[in-house]
């Protein structure tokens, strides 16, 4: 006999752009799945793209506690603290899956592209147990939420670029992704250089672990900036590539982090002459995601957050302010269920 799970209250977009509360679906618990009672969810910049879509439950930075497990799940148990991010399933049989890169599986189940009936803005989610991650002891759930996508994106890019402790690494933009990148790089022993539009975030960058701060508005030619081995670009808009190519060390790498569909224009010759690499990095695969959570707990890396209630008013306030850039540096929505952690 199948087990039916009521997803409870959920939050969706609408044609007006207002986030609305709705009744969640009732779904079947499959043998390899678990039920997560959601405690917190981070609000990611990519969520903004779907606030006018009433077909999907919003959110993909969910964390909570397992309340039920499918009959084939023997590696997780009721009471485990877990989270999930953008990709929540894959075929487990293609070349990409066999190579451990489930995020590139042609049948991957990415947020907003599969399983529209659940998201992290709600009471519960039902997911494959193979695609949820245990939250290490000592890492509070409210901080673990934004790590499921923001932290995984940044940490995955650092691993993909092959960053070493001896490297000098630049971070363009000090926002939801950039402020996490600075912390990870500092704890790894890198020399961290933050590039920001103005000097308004200089003190915060230093508190996060930056060794050097460059206000591009005040230094538009990036004079006297020593060469950078790796450059992580976390701004929502593409930077002046020609400008930043000037400070790249030979054989340096550039990793864009934020999703942009603008045409990328860059000086072709300098890539050859300096043997530079521009590399794509989607989000951390499962092994790296697990490593990111363990690193975060061990080295006390956590997002700077502002907590709001997971209500219509709270969610809409968070969306509106995030669109205006009015947050330092991530919103976290807390479940209003009486049994939430």
C-alpha positions as CSV (number, residue, x, y, z in Angstrom):
1,X,0.0,0.0,0.0
2,X,1.4,3.4,-1.0
3,X,2.1,6.2,1.4
4,X,0.6,9.5,0.6
5,X,2.2,12.7,1.8
6,X,0.4,16.1,2.1
7,X,2.9,18.8,1.3
8,X,0.9,21.3,3.4
9,X,1.2,25.1,2.7
10,X,3.3,26.2,-0.2
11,X,4.2,29.5,-1.9
12,X,4.0,30.2,-5.6
13,X,4.4,33.2,-7.9
14,X,1.5,34.8,-9.8
15,X,1.0,36.9,-13.0
16,X,1.2,40.1,-11.0
17,X,4.5,39.1,-9.4
18,X,3.0,38.8,-6.0
19,X,4.0,35.6,-4.1
20,X,0.8,33.8,-3.0
21,X,0.1,31.1,-0.4
22,X,-1.5,28.0,-1.7
23,X,-2.5,24.4,-0.8
24,X,0.3,22.0,-1.6
25,X,-0.2,18.7,-3.5
26,X,-0.5,15.3,-2.1
27,X,2.2,13.0,-3.5
28,X,3.2,9.4,-3.2
29,X,6.3,8.5,-1.2
30,X,8.5,6.3,-3.4
31,X,10.8,3.7,-2.0
32,X,14.0,5.7,-2.5
33,X,12.5,9.0,-1.2
34,X,12.4,10.8,2.1
35,X,10.0,13.4,3.5
36,X,11.6,16.6,4.8
37,X,9.7,18.9,7.2
38,X,11.2,22.2,6.1
39,X,12.5,24.5,8.8
40,X,14.2,27.2,6.8
41,X,14.8,28.2,3.2
42,X,17.3,30.6,1.7
43,X,16.2,33.0,-1.0
44,X,18.4,32.8,-4.0
45,X,18.7,35.4,-6.8
46,X,17.6,32.9,-9.4
47,X,14.2,32.6,-7.5
48,X,13.5,36.1,-8.8
49,X,13.1,34.8,-12.3
50,X,10.0,32.8,-11.3
51,X,8.0,35.1,-9.2
52,X,5.4,35.5,-12.1
53,X,5.2,31.7,-12.6
54,X,2.2,30.3,-10.8
55,X,2.9,26.7,-11.9
56,X,5.8,25.9,-9.6
57,X,6.4,26.0,-5.8
58,X,9.2,28.4,-5.3
59,X,12.6,27.9,-3.5
60,X,15.5,25.5,-3.8
61,X,17.7,26.2,-0.7
62,X,15.7,24.1,1.8
63,X,16.8,22.6,5.0
64,X,14.8,20.7,7.6
65,X,14.3,17.4,9.4
66,X,13.4,14.0,7.9
67,X,10.0,12.8,9.1
68,X,9.5,9.7,6.9
69,X,11.8,7.5,4.8
70,X,10.9,5.2,1.9
71,X,11.4,1.4,2.4
72,X,14.7,1.4,0.3
73,X,16.3,4.2,2.3
74,X,18.7,2.7,4.9
75,X,21.3,5.4,4.9
76,X,19.1,8.2,6.3
77,X,16.7,8.1,9.3
78,X,13.9,10.0,10.8
79,X,15.3,12.9,12.7
80,X,18.3,13.6,10.4
81,X,18.9,17.2,9.6
82,X,19.3,17.5,5.8
83,X,19.2,20.0,2.9
84,X,19.0,20.1,-0.8
85,X,19.8,22.4,-3.7
86,X,19.2,23.0,-7.4
87,X,19.5,19.5,-8.6
88,X,17.4,16.9,-6.8
89,X,17.6,13.8,-9.1
90,X,19.4,12.2,-12.1
91,X,19.3,9.0,-14.0
92,X,22.4,7.5,-12.2
93,X,23.2,5.6,-15.4
94,X,24.6,8.0,-18.0
95,X,28.3,8.8,-18.5
96,X,28.0,12.0,-16.5
97,X,26.4,10.2,-13.6
98,X,29.0,7.5,-13.7
99,X,31.7,10.1,-13.6
100,X,30.1,11.7,-10.5
101,X,28.8,14.8,-12.3
102,X,25.0,14.4,-11.8
103,X,24.5,18.1,-12.3
104,X,25.3,17.6,-16.0
105,X,23.0,14.5,-16.4
106,X,20.7,14.9,-19.5
107,X,17.9,13.8,-17.2
108,X,18.8,15.9,-14.2
109,X,15.9,17.3,-12.2
110,X,16.7,20.9,-11.7
111,X,14.7,23.5,-9.8
112,X,12.0,25.0,-12.0
113,X,12.5,22.3,-14.7
114,X,11.1,19.3,-12.9
115,X,8.8,18.3,-10.0
116,X,6.9,21.6,-9.9
117,X,4.8,20.5,-7.0
118,X,7.4,21.1,-4.3
119,X,10.0,23.7,-3.5
120,X,11.6,25.0,-0.3
121,X,9.0,27.7,0.3
122,X,6.5,25.3,1.9
123,X,5.9,22.9,4.8
124,X,7.4,19.7,3.2
125,X,9.3,18.3,0.3
126,X,9.6,14.7,-0.9
127,X,13.0,14.0,-2.5
128,X,15.2,11.1,-3.5
129,X,17.3,10.2,-0.5
130,X,20.3,10.1,-2.8
131,X,20.1,13.8,-3.5
132,X,19.8,15.2,0.0
133,X,22.7,16.1,2.2
134,X,23.2,15.7,6.0
135,X,23.8,18.9,7.8
136,X,26.9,18.5,10.0
137,X,26.6,19.0,13.7
138,X,27.5,22.5,14.8
139,X,26.1,24.1,11.6
140,X,22.7,25.7,12.5
141,X,20.0,25.1,10.0
142,X,19.3,28.8,9.4
143,X,22.8,29.2,8.1
144,X,22.8,26.0,6.2
145,X,19.9,27.1,3.9
146,X,21.8,29.6,1.7
147,X,24.7,27.1,1.5
148,X,22.6,24.6,-0.5
149,X,22.8,26.7,-3.6
150,X,24.9,29.8,-2.9
151,X,27.6,28.0,-0.9
152,X,27.6,25.0,-3.4
153,X,27.9,27.4,-6.3
154,X,30.9,29.2,-4.8
155,X,32.7,26.2,-3.3
156,X,32.1,24.2,-6.5
157,X,33.7,26.9,-8.6
158,X,36.8,27.1,-6.3
159,X,37.3,23.3,-6.6
160,X,36.7,23.4,-10.4
161,X,39.3,26.2,-10.8
162,X,41.9,24.2,-8.9
163,X,42.6,27.0,-6.4
164,X,45.5,26.4,-4.1
165,X,46.3,27.9,-0.7
166,X,49.2,29.8,-2.2
167,X,47.1,31.5,-4.8
168,X,46.0,35.1,-5.0
169,X,42.3,35.1,-5.8
170,X,40.0,38.0,-6.9
171,X,36.3,38.2,-6.1
172,X,34.2,40.6,-8.2
173,X,31.2,41.7,-6.3
174,X,30.5,41.4,-2.6
175,X,26.9,40.1,-2.5
176,X,25.1,36.8,-1.8
177,X,27.8,34.8,-3.5
178,X,30.8,37.0,-3.1
179,X,30.6,37.3,0.6
180,X,30.7,33.5,0.9
181,X,33.6,33.3,-1.6
182,X,35.7,35.6,0.5
183,X,35.2,33.4,3.6
184,X,36.0,30.1,1.8
185,X,39.1,31.5,0.2
186,X,40.4,33.1,3.4
187,X,39.9,29.8,5.3
188,X,41.7,28.0,2.6
189,X,44.7,30.2,3.0
190,X,44.5,32.2,-0.2
191,X,45.3,35.9,-0.6
192,X,41.8,37.4,-1.2
193,X,41.2,40.6,-3.2
194,X,37.7,42.0,-3.4
195,X,36.7,44.2,-6.4
196,X,33.6,46.3,-5.7
197,X,32.0,49.3,-7.4
198,X,32.6,51.7,-4.5
199,X,34.3,51.7,-1.1
200,X,31.0,51.3,0.8
201,X,31.6,47.6,1.5
202,X,35.3,47.9,2.3
203,X,34.9,47.3,6.1
204,X,32.6,44.4,5.6
205,X,34.9,42.8,3.1
206,X,37.8,43.0,5.6
207,X,35.6,41.5,8.4
208,X,34.8,38.6,6.0
209,X,38.4,37.9,5.4
210,X,39.5,40.0,2.4
211,X,43.2,41.0,2.4
212,X,42.8,43.7,-0.2
213,X,39.9,45.8,-1.4
214,X,39.7,47.6,-4.7
215,X,37.0,50.2,-5.4
216,X,36.7,50.2,-9.2
217,X,35.0,53.6,-9.3
218,X,38.0,55.1,-7.5
219,X,40.5,53.1,-9.4
220,X,39.0,52.6,-12.9
221,X,42.3,51.4,-14.4
222,X,43.0,49.0,-11.6
223,X,46.5,50.6,-11.2
224,X,49.0,48.9,-8.9
225,X,46.8,45.8,-8.5
226,X,49.1,42.8,-8.4
227,X,48.4,39.9,-10.8
228,X,45.5,37.5,-9.9
229,X,45.7,33.8,-10.3
230,X,42.0,33.2,-10.3
231,X,39.0,35.5,-10.6
232,X,35.5,34.6,-9.4
233,X,32.9,36.9,-10.9
234,X,29.8,37.0,-8.7
235,X,28.0,40.1,-10.0
236,X,24.6,39.8,-11.6
237,X,25.8,41.8,-14.6
238,X,29.0,41.0,-16.6
239,X,32.0,43.2,-15.7
240,X,34.3,45.0,-18.1
241,X,36.2,41.9,-19.2
242,X,39.0,43.9,-20.9
243,X,39.7,45.7,-17.6
244,X,40.0,42.6,-15.5
245,X,42.0,40.8,-18.1
246,X,44.7,43.4,-17.4
247,X,45.3,42.0,-13.8
248,X,45.2,38.3,-14.6
249,X,48.4,36.4,-14.1
250,X,49.7,34.2,-16.9
251,X,47.7,30.9,-17.0
252,X,45.1,32.4,-14.7
253,X,41.5,31.3,-14.7
254,X,38.2,33.3,-14.7
255,X,35.1,31.7,-13.4
256,X,31.7,33.4,-13.8
257,X,29.3,32.5,-11.0
258,X,26.0,34.3,-11.7
259,X,23.7,33.3,-14.5
260,X,23.6,35.8,-17.4
261,X,22.4,35.4,-20.9
262,X,24.1,38.5,-22.2
263,X,26.6,38.1,-25.0
264,X,30.1,37.7,-23.6
265,X,32.6,39.9,-25.3
266,X,36.3,39.7,-24.4
267,X,39.7,40.3,-26.1
268,X,40.5,37.1,-27.9
269,X,44.2,37.7,-28.3
270,X,44.9,38.2,-24.6
271,X,43.5,34.8,-23.8
272,X,46.1,33.2,-26.1
273,X,49.0,35.4,-25.2
274,X,48.5,34.8,-21.4
275,X,47.1,31.3,-21.8
276,X,44.1,32.3,-19.7
277,X,41.1,30.0,-19.0
278,X,37.5,31.0,-18.8
279,X,35.6,28.1,-17.2
280,X,32.0,27.4,-16.6
281,X,30.9,26.0,-13.2
282,X,27.2,25.3,-12.7
283,X,26.8,24.1,-9.1
284,X,28.6,21.6,-6.9
285,X,28.2,17.9,-7.7
286,X,27.1,15.8,-4.7
287,X,30.5,14.8,-3.5
288,X,31.7,18.5,-3.5
289,X,28.4,19.6,-2.0
290,X,29.0,17.3,1.0
291,X,32.6,18.5,1.3
292,X,31.4,22.1,1.2
293,X,29.0,21.5,4.2
294,X,31.8,19.8,6.2
295,X,34.2,22.6,5.4
296,X,31.7,25.2,6.4
297,X,31.0,23.6,9.7
298,X,34.7,23.0,10.5
299,X,35.8,26.5,9.7
300,X,32.7,28.4,10.8
301,X,31.9,29.7,7.3
302,X,28.3,30.9,7.3
303,X,26.2,33.5,5.4
304,X,25.3,36.8,6.8
305,X,21.6,36.6,7.0
306,X,18.4,38.5,7.7
307,X,15.6,36.2,8.9
308,X,12.0,36.7,7.9
309,X,8.9,34.6,8.5
310,X,7.7,32.2,5.8
311,X,4.4,33.9,5.3
312,X,3.0,35.8,2.3
313,X,4.1,39.1,3.8
314,X,7.6,37.8,4.7
315,X,8.2,36.1,1.3
316,X,7.0,39.2,-0.7
317,X,9.1,41.5,1.5
318,X,12.2,39.4,0.9
319,X,11.5,39.2,-2.9
320,X,10.9,43.0,-3.2
321,X,14.0,43.9,-1.2
322,X,16.2,41.4,-3.0
323,X,15.2,42.9,-6.4
324,X,16.3,46.3,-5.0
325,X,19.6,44.9,-3.7
326,X,18.5,45.7,-0.1
327,X,20.0,42.8,1.8
328,X,23.3,42.1,3.6
329,X,23.7,39.4,2.3
330,X,21.1,36.6,2.2
331,X,17.5,36.3,3.2
332,X,16.4,33.3,5.2
333,X,12.7,32.4,5.5
334,X,11.7,30.6,8.7
335,X,8.8,28.0,8.6
336,X,5.8,29.0,10.7
337,X,4.8,25.4,11.4
338,X,4.5,24.9,15.1
339,X,6.7,21.8,14.9
340,X,9.5,23.5,12.9
341,X,13.0,23.6,14.4
